[in-house]
Amino acid sequence: MGMLRLTTMHVNRRTLTSFEVERQQLDGHQCNSKLQCCVVFSKEKMKQVLQQHKMSVIPQTFSLVKNILLNVLSRPLLSSTVIAFLALHWKSLPLAYHLRFAVLILRPKPDLLTEGTVHRDRLLLDDLDFNLHMNNSTYNKHGDFARVGLFLSSGLHQVIRKRGWWYANGGVYFSFRREIKPFSLWTIHSKLHSYDTKWLFFEHKYEVDGQVAAVGFSKFVIKTRDRKDVAPLDVLKALIDSDPSSSLSLTKMLERPPNWSGSQFGADLLNIEKSLNTKLE
């Protein structure tokens, strides 16, 4: 029978005791000092001890959580305070960020270019900065929802995955116009802006009370499994082939591709990138 030596501190004697295993049932033990104990027992006995500990900890954890909840709910003022706090910060709760992606697939299918997608939200306390308006990171976080929603609802995500490709965000640029105040209802209008030989460019317009608060641009690259670039033109053609009636304006866009670098805003972005690349070299 295989044997295993376990060295543990004195405090762990109590841990073993909490396993509800009598020390006399172990194959043998020898205490070296008052502060340290060496226990020698079989691997089979160790598995039994650990299994008993696992089975006892899980019910104890659920029981502890249950008691805490019952204690909170039994006090109206405390329970109301906790509920109000969670309601104002629910977007920061564990898994809230990930679960919000689950509903994006349920959106109606838009025209990728002319309609795009609309993402609506209300500015709560966990999205504020020290100036009591929307913090910079929130623009990009909700931009993620808008971008993924556009990929999913337009069918672009499905077309890319079906062919074994994948896509990645290569960069984001924001221009801030005005602040978004606490509890304001605001929207993001996202659509395909243009493309070049490598990138798909998307526009994200943040609006509050009918006014533009910020404008963002992101660029995506499509890759094969062996990390080779897929031309955006081929991706958009594949999207049209999968559903020819999905986007008349997208078809026209392919006939006369816009020159991203020729637009003033696009030229400014390219100059910024060139400047950054020069500093990094």
N, C-alpha and C positions, 0 to 999 in steps of 0.2 A: 504494500500500500504506500503510495507516495506521501511524503510528509512535507510540511511547509512551516517555516519559522516566521512568526509575526511579532515584531517589536513595537510596543505601543507605550505611551505615557500613562501615568497613574490615572489620569482623568478618563482615559479610554476604558478602564475597568468598568466604569459606570455605563459606558456605551454598550459594552458587551452584556452588562446586566440588563440594560433596557431591551436587549434582544430577547429577553426572557429565556436565556440559556444558562443553566447552572454550570459553574466552572467545573464541578465534579464530573459533568458529562463529557468534558473534553478529554482527549487522549492523555494529556499530561500538561503540567504547567510548572513553571519555576520563576519565582520572584527574585530578581537580583538586588533590588533596593526598594525603598519606600516610594520612590518617585517613578520607578520604571519596572515594567513587568514583561517578561518574555513568555509567550504562550506557544506551545508546540501542539499542533493538532493536524488531523488528516485533511486532505483537499475536499473530501466528501463532506466532512463536518463543517468546513469553511463555507462551502456552497449552501449548506443547510442554514447556517447562521445568517449569511447575507440575504438569502431568500426570505427568511423570517423577518429580517430587518426591513426589507423592501416592502413586504406585505403589511407591515405595521405602520410605516411612515406615511404611505399614501392615504389610508383612512384618517390618520391623525391630521394630515394637512387639510383634507376636505372638512374635517370637523372644526379645525381652527378657523378656516375661512367662513364656514357656516355660522359659527358663534360670533365672529366679528360682524357679519352682515345682520344677524338678528339683533345684536346689540345696537347697531346704528339705526336700524329700522324701528326699534322700540323707542327711540327718542326723536320725536317729530322735528324739532329744531335742527338737530344734528343731521338727520337724514335729508332734510330739505337743503341744508347747506352743502352736503356732499353731492346730492343730485344736481344742484345748480352749478357747482364747480365742474363736475364731469360734463355737463351740457355745454358749458362755455369752453371746455378744453378737449372735447371728444376727438377732434382731429389729431391730437397728439397722443392718444391712447395707443397701447401696443397693437400692432397689425392694422390700425385704422388706415394708414397710408396704402397698404397693400390691398385691403378689402375694397377701397374706393375704385380700384381698377376693375373689379369684378363686374360693375354695372356698366362699364363703358361699351361693352359689346351689344348692349340692349338699345343703343341709340339708333334712330332712323338713319338710313344710308344717305349721305349728302352728295351733292356735286362737288368733287374734290377741289375744283378751282373757284367757281363762282359762289358757292354756298358755304363750303367748309363746315366746321363744327362750332358750336357755341357752348362754352363751359361757364356755368353760373355758380357763384358762391357768395357767402356772406362773411365779412371780415370779423372774426372772433378774437378773443383776447390773446390766444396763443400764437397769433400771426402778427402781433404788434411789436414795434421796436421802442426804443427809449423816447422817440419823438411822438409816440402814440399814433402812428400810421403804419400801413403795411410795410413790413421789413423786406429787404432786398431778396432774401432767400425764398420768401413766399412766392414771389413772381415766378421764379424758376421752378419751384415745387409744383405749383399749379400749371405751369407750362408743360410739365411732364404729363399731367392728366390730359391736357389739351392735345399734345402731340400724339400720345398713345391712342386717345379717342379718335383722332383723325385717321390714324393708320388702320384702326380696327373697323370703324364704321364705314370707311371708304372701300374696304376690301383690299387695300394695299398690303396689309399685314398678311392676310390669307394667301395672296398671290406670291409674296416673297417666301413664306414658309413652305408653300406647296412645292416650290422648286428647289428647296434645300438651301436657300440663301438666308442671310440674316442682315440686320441693319443696326447702325450705331450712330449716336449723336456726336458730331464732330466739333460742335461749338455753338455757343449762344451769345447773342448780343442784345442789350437792352438800352432803350433811350427813355428816360423818365420825364413825363410832362407835368403831372400834378399828383398830389397825394391821394390815397384812398383812406378814408377815416374809419374809425371803429364802427362796426355793425352795418357798414354800408353794403348794399347789394351791388356786386360788380360782375362783369362778364369778360370772357376771352373769346374773341373771334379768330379762329385759326383756319388757314387755307394754304394750299400750295402756291408759292409766289412765282418760282421759276426754277431753272436747273441749268447746269452746264455739263461738261463731259464727265464729271465725277460726282457732283453733289446735287442733292435735292434741297432747295431752299424753301423754308416755311415761314409764313408771317403770322405773328400773334399780336392782336390788338386788344389791349386792356381798356375797358370803358367803365365809367361810373357816372350815373345821372346823365347819360347820353353824351358824355364828353370823353375824349381819349385821355387816359391817365398814363399809359406807357405803350410803347411799341417794341416788340421783340422779334428777332430773326434767329432761326436755328437752321443748321445744315446737317443733312444725313447722307451717309454713304452706305451703299448696298454691297455686300461681300458674298463670295461663294464660300463653300466649306474650306477650301484651301487658301482662303484670304485674298482672293483676286477680286479686283473691283468689277462691279456690274454697271454698265453704262446706264444712267438714269433714263435715257431714251428707250432702252430695251425694257426697263422695269415698267414704264408708263404704257408702252405698247402691250405688254403682257397683261396689265390691268384692263386695258380696253378690250383685248381679246377675250378675257374671262367674262366680261359683261359689256358688250358693245353699246348698249343703251345707257350705261351708267353715267357717261360724261361727254356731252356734245362739245362743251367748251374745252375739255381736255384734248379731244381730237383736234380741234382747231389750234390748240396750243402746240401740238406736235407738228402741225403743218407749218407754223411760223414760230419756232422756238424763240422766246424772249432772250435778249442779250443781257444777262445779269450784270456783267462787268461794265456794260454801257450805261446803266442807270446811275444817277448821281449818288444815291444812297449806297448802291452796291459798290461803286467806285470808292466811296469813303471807307467802306468796310474792308475792301481789298487793300487800301493804303494802310489802314490800321494793322492788318495782319502782316503786311510786308515790314512795317516798322517794328512790330514785335519780333518777327523772325530775325531781323537784322540785329536787334539787341541781344538775342539769345545766341547768335553765332559767335 
